[in-house]
């Protein structure tokens, strides 16, 4: 199978074009959703004010507003993360990067999957492109969530030298195959998985880091991205 990140075959060119089209579609969809959600939140706010003395209507309006706010948060994240990349390289605090993405990741993987984050209080600084590091995290969490509705995903940030961004995954569905694909993205049967996982691994390698996949039994595995800390 050709290298999914290469540029000398028709498949990668087609895949890159598809991803670019999906980004544009995602931006347009997010803008439309934002407009609709803003209007819906405003109207429910007026309704809540008009019927504030009716506990049944007030409770219903508040439930609707909570659901709309969750959708608005996802729409905002989609707009933010579908923008063209920012600075090619900068000092990035891994703790803040993970915390900023946590609400979006939690919503995106679905309510039946468990997501947890463990990070120190101190800054953990590395040098890299912020958009690339966000991509690495989103790719790994999305890949983990696709392993099944029972998936449990734990994100960990470790300081020291090297800095570590780790994703621990517990899932019963096709765990052995998933470990193989994470270790060797080219072997993934889905070209989109091959491209995204390969890109994530290449991002870490370009930073002078290491991409490690470890398994702890048939249902538990871990991806560790080790990166040099900023001097």
C-alpha positions as CSV (number, residue, x, y, z in Angstrom):
1,X,0.0,0.0,0.0
2,X,1.4,3.4,-0.8
3,X,2.4,5.9,1.8
4,X,-0.9,7.7,2.8
5,X,0.9,11.0,3.2
6,X,2.8,10.8,-0.1
7,X,2.0,13.1,-3.0
8,X,3.0,10.9,-5.9
9,X,-0.2,8.8,-6.2
10,X,-3.7,9.6,-7.2
11,X,-5.2,8.4,-3.9
12,X,-3.5,11.0,-1.6
13,X,-4.3,13.8,-4.0
14,X,-7.9,12.8,-4.1
15,X,-8.0,12.4,-0.3
16,X,-6.4,15.8,0.3
17,X,-8.9,17.4,-2.1
18,X,-11.8,15.7,-0.2
19,X,-10.5,16.9,3.1
20,X,-10.2,20.4,1.8
21,X,-13.8,20.2,0.5
22,X,-15.0,18.9,3.9
23,X,-13.3,21.7,5.7
24,X,-15.1,24.3,3.5
25,X,-18.4,22.4,4.0
26,X,-17.8,22.2,7.8
27,X,-17.2,26.0,7.9
28,X,-20.4,26.7,6.0
29,X,-22.4,24.3,8.1
30,X,-21.0,25.8,11.3
31,X,-21.9,29.3,10.2
32,X,-25.4,28.3,9.3
33,X,-25.8,26.4,12.7
34,X,-24.5,29.4,14.6
35,X,-27.1,31.7,13.0
36,X,-29.9,29.2,13.7
37,X,-28.7,28.6,17.3
38,X,-28.4,32.3,18.0
39,X,-32.0,32.8,16.9
40,X,-33.3,29.8,18.8
41,X,-31.5,30.9,22.0
42,X,-32.9,34.4,21.7
43,X,-36.5,33.1,21.2
44,X,-36.3,30.7,24.1
45,X,-34.9,33.5,26.2
46,X,-38.0,35.7,25.4
47,X,-40.3,32.7,26.0
48,X,-38.6,32.1,29.4
49,X,-39.1,35.7,30.3
50,X,-42.8,35.7,29.3
51,X,-43.5,32.5,31.2
52,X,-41.2,32.8,34.1
53,X,-44.1,32.2,36.5
54,X,-45.0,28.9,34.9
55,X,-42.6,26.3,36.3
56,X,-43.4,23.7,33.7
57,X,-42.7,26.0,30.8
58,X,-39.6,27.5,32.5
59,X,-38.1,24.1,33.1
60,X,-38.7,23.1,29.5
61,X,-37.1,26.3,28.2
62,X,-34.1,25.9,30.4
63,X,-33.6,22.3,29.2
64,X,-33.9,23.5,25.6
65,X,-31.3,26.3,26.2
66,X,-28.8,23.8,27.8
67,X,-29.1,21.6,24.7
68,X,-28.7,24.6,22.4
69,X,-25.7,25.8,24.3
70,X,-24.0,22.4,23.9
71,X,-24.6,22.6,20.1
72,X,-23.3,26.2,20.0
73,X,-20.1,25.1,21.7
74,X,-19.6,22.3,19.1
75,X,-20.3,24.7,16.3
76,X,-17.9,27.3,17.7
77,X,-15.2,24.6,18.0
78,X,-15.8,23.4,14.4
79,X,-15.4,27.0,13.2
80,X,-12.2,27.4,15.3
81,X,-10.5,24.2,14.3
82,X,-11.4,24.3,10.6
83,X,-9.6,27.5,10.0
84,X,-6.4,27.5,8.0
85,X,-3.3,26.8,10.2
86,X,-1.9,29.7,12.2
87,X,1.8,30.2,13.0
88,X,4.0,27.4,11.7
89,X,5.8,27.2,15.0
90,X,5.4,28.6,18.4
91,X,5.8,27.8,22.1
92,X,2.7,25.8,23.1
93,X,1.6,24.9,26.6
94,X,0.3,21.3,26.3
95,X,-1.8,21.7,29.5
96,X,-3.7,24.7,28.1
97,X,-4.1,23.1,24.7
98,X,-5.7,20.0,26.2
99,X,-7.9,22.0,28.6
100,X,-9.1,24.2,25.8
101,X,-10.1,21.2,23.7
102,X,-11.6,19.2,26.5
103,X,-15.2,20.5,26.2
104,X,-15.3,19.9,22.5
105,X,-13.7,16.5,22.8
106,X,-16.1,15.5,25.5
107,X,-19.1,16.5,23.4
108,X,-17.8,15.0,20.2
109,X,-17.2,11.4,21.4
110,X,-20.8,11.0,22.7
111,X,-22.4,10.6,26.0
112,X,-21.9,6.8,26.3
113,X,-18.1,7.1,26.0
114,X,-16.0,8.2,29.0
115,X,-13.4,10.9,28.7
116,X,-11.0,12.0,31.4
117,X,-8.1,14.4,31.5
118,X,-5.1,14.4,33.9
119,X,-2.7,17.3,33.7
120,X,-0.3,19.1,36.0
121,X,-1.0,22.6,37.3
122,X,2.3,23.8,35.9
123,X,3.0,24.8,32.3
124,X,4.3,22.1,30.0
125,X,5.9,24.0,27.1
126,X,6.9,22.5,23.8
127,X,7.8,24.1,20.4
128,X,5.5,23.2,17.5
129,X,2.5,24.4,15.4
130,X,-0.5,24.8,17.7
131,X,-2.9,23.7,14.9
132,X,-0.8,20.5,14.3
133,X,-0.8,19.6,18.0
134,X,-4.6,20.1,18.2
135,X,-4.9,17.8,15.2
136,X,-2.8,15.1,16.8
137,X,-5.1,15.1,19.9
138,X,-8.3,15.2,17.9
139,X,-7.2,12.4,15.7
140,X,-6.3,10.1,18.6
141,X,-9.5,10.8,20.6
142,X,-11.7,10.4,17.5
143,X,-10.0,7.2,16.6
144,X,-10.4,5.9,20.2
145,X,-14.1,6.8,20.2
146,X,-14.7,4.9,17.0
147,X,-13.6,1.6,18.7
148,X,-17.0,1.2,20.2
149,X,-19.7,2.7,22.5
150,X,-17.9,1.2,25.5
151,X,-14.7,3.1,24.8
152,X,-13.0,4.9,27.7
153,X,-10.4,7.6,26.8
154,X,-8.0,9.1,29.2
155,X,-5.8,12.0,28.1
156,X,-2.6,12.6,30.2
157,X,0.0,15.4,30.0
158,X,3.3,14.8,31.7
159,X,6.0,17.4,32.3
160,X,9.7,16.8,32.5
161,X,12.0,15.9,29.7
162,X,10.6,14.8,27.4
163,X,7.1,16.2,27.7
164,X,4.4,13.6,27.1
165,X,1.0,13.8,25.6
166,X,-0.6,10.3,26.2
167,X,-3.9,8.9,25.3
168,X,-5.0,5.7,27.2
169,X,-7.8,3.7,25.5
170,X,-9.9,1.0,26.9
171,X,-12.2,-0.7,24.5
172,X,-13.3,-4.3,23.5
173,X,-14.0,-3.7,19.8
174,X,-11.1,-4.8,17.6
175,X,-8.5,-3.7,20.1
176,X,-5.7,-5.8,18.6
177,X,-6.3,-4.4,15.1
178,X,-6.4,-0.9,16.4
179,X,-3.0,-1.2,18.2
180,X,-1.5,-2.4,14.9
181,X,-3.0,0.5,12.9
182,X,-1.7,3.0,15.5
183,X,1.8,1.6,15.3
184,X,1.7,1.3,11.6
185,X,-0.9,3.7,10.1
186,X,-0.3,2.6,6.6
187,X,-1.8,-0.8,7.5
188,X,-5.2,0.8,8.4
189,X,-7.8,-0.4,5.9
190,X,-9.6,2.9,5.9
191,X,-7.6,5.4,3.9
192,X,-8.9,8.3,6.0
193,X,-7.6,6.5,9.2
194,X,-4.3,5.8,7.4
195,X,-4.0,9.5,6.4
196,X,-5.0,11.0,9.7
197,X,-3.0,8.6,11.9
198,X,0.0,8.9,9.6
199,X,-0.2,12.7,9.7
200,X,-0.4,12.7,13.5
201,X,2.7,10.5,13.8
202,X,4.6,12.6,11.2
203,X,3.8,15.8,13.2
204,X,5.4,14.3,16.3
205,X,8.4,13.1,14.4
206,X,8.9,16.5,12.8
207,X,9.1,18.0,16.3
208,X,11.9,15.6,17.1
209,X,9.6,13.5,19.2
210,X,8.7,9.8,19.5
211,X,5.4,8.0,18.7
212,X,5.0,5.0,20.9
213,X,2.1,2.5,21.1
214,X,1.9,0.1,24.0
215,X,-0.6,-2.5,24.9
216,X,-1.6,-3.7,28.3
217,X,-3.9,-6.7,27.6
218,X,-6.4,-7.2,24.8
219,X,-8.6,-4.3,25.8
220,X,-6.2,-1.6,26.9
221,X,-3.6,0.3,24.9
222,X,-1.8,3.6,25.0
223,X,-0.4,6.1,22.5
224,X,2.5,8.2,23.8
225,X,3.7,11.3,22.0
226,X,7.0,12.3,23.5
227,X,8.3,15.8,22.6
228,X,11.3,17.8,23.6
229,X,10.4,20.6,26.0
230,X,11.0,24.3,25.0
231,X,14.4,25.5,26.2
